[in-house]
Amino acid sequence: MLHFDNLRLQFPAIQAALSGYSDAPMRKISRLCGAEFTLCEVFLDKFVVDVSRGNKSRFYLAVDESDHPTGAQLMGSEPEMFATAANRLIGFGFDLIDLNFACPVKKVLGRRRGGMLMTSPPTALEIIDRVRNSIPPNIPLAIKLRKGYDDSPQSEDQFWEILDGAFQRGIAAATVHGRTVKQRYDGASDWDFIARVKQHAGSRTILGSGDLFTAETIAQRIRESGVDGVALARGAIGNPWLFSQTRNALNGEPIPSPPTLAEQYEIILRHYNLSETLYGAHRSASDMRKFGVNYAKLHPEPLAVRNDFVRAKNRDDWMNVLKKWYRD
Ligand SMILES: Cc1cc2nc3c(=O)[nH]c(=O)nc-3n(C[C@H](O)[C@H](O)[C@H](O)COP(=O)(O)O)c2cc1C
């Protein structure tokens, strides 16, 4: 069981926050394939505070009835702005607030947001304080960290200072990506470090992140590190079946074989339709490309399918590609 305070989940593999990907359609597809809890892509605090009730809020912030429980993630640098944005997100229907202290993108770091907050425990903890004290007590607050800003001992001290201070201030959980901010995505995620974090945290909720691409690896990581949960990220893009496979692996049951072409067709078509309903015909055809590229990896002819998805310009093109590669 995975606990975020009063939010109790039976299944420990959650859909990670994925900028540019974990929008409402992807979250619904993940849920359909077995995810119980999903996280939205990260929002800038200022965006949430400024957005009016137009298309932008409908596309990014609306949570429909079938999309619960789901969490929103916030990024920024100003404690007060975080608190205002967090309350707005709850008004939109999110069930949990997650704070991003992990993003390694250069522009983000330059504005002292995301991973840069790993270098400033007082600011990170003030943000946690402000948000925790301003959102309703029944809404769990979580944080996302990397193992440090870099590999220096000072950076590791800052990690522990933020982690311990955050739990003292009432967070429900911390997700730890086992790479440093400087590392970005180079090298492997350090699961030995994640195991140390869980040992240190005792009964408090820790989720691990990094290099979770197969159900066998996920079950092994949970078993060996002792974490309460894991966040499936790149491994779930274009492969939502990772959730159902992980369920079996964790229950000690045989892992289902990879989805048949008919099953892939069914899910890609549903994903496309969800995207079209939300964004409209024009935008969904291009927006779905990045998913198509990933879905193609499961096809026996990945390159040809990928190329066809990339060239598809409208719904008719998409339906033709699906028919050609997944139905004929
Ligand atoms: C395209 C992309 C977008 C991401 N966006 C976010 C984000 O918005 N918030 C976040 O906390 N992490 C984000 N991450 C990090 C992932 O949630 C995860 O921690 C990381 O990819 C490591 O897991 P993996 O190796 O299993 O992919 C992103 C990663 C990728 C590849």
The ligand as an ORCA input file, in Angstrom:
! r2SCAN-3c Opt
* xyz 0 1
  C      10.322     14.374    -21.289
  C      10.426     14.364    -19.800
  C       9.690     15.271    -19.058
  C       9.766     15.282    -17.660
  N       9.001     16.156    -16.957
  C       9.012     16.124    -15.603
  C       8.165     16.980    -14.847
  O       7.372     17.767    -15.385
  N       8.250     16.894    -13.497
  C       9.104     16.015    -12.859
  O       9.145     15.976    -11.629
  N       9.892     15.202    -13.552
  C       9.865     15.228    -14.900
  N      10.655     14.357    -15.601
  C      11.473     13.383    -14.866
  C      10.744     12.046    -14.696
  O       9.559     12.179    -13.936
  C      11.651     10.985    -14.039
  O      11.992     11.409    -12.740
  C      12.917     10.750    -14.839
  O      12.647     10.667    -16.228
  C      13.639      9.482    -14.402
  O      12.833      8.357    -14.629
  P      13.046      7.381    -15.924
  O      14.567      7.199    -16.053
  O      12.318      6.115    -15.531
  O      12.494      8.103    -17.101
  C      10.622     14.369    -16.988
  C      11.366     13.458    -17.751
  C      11.288     13.438    -19.130
  C      12.095     12.449    -19.901
*
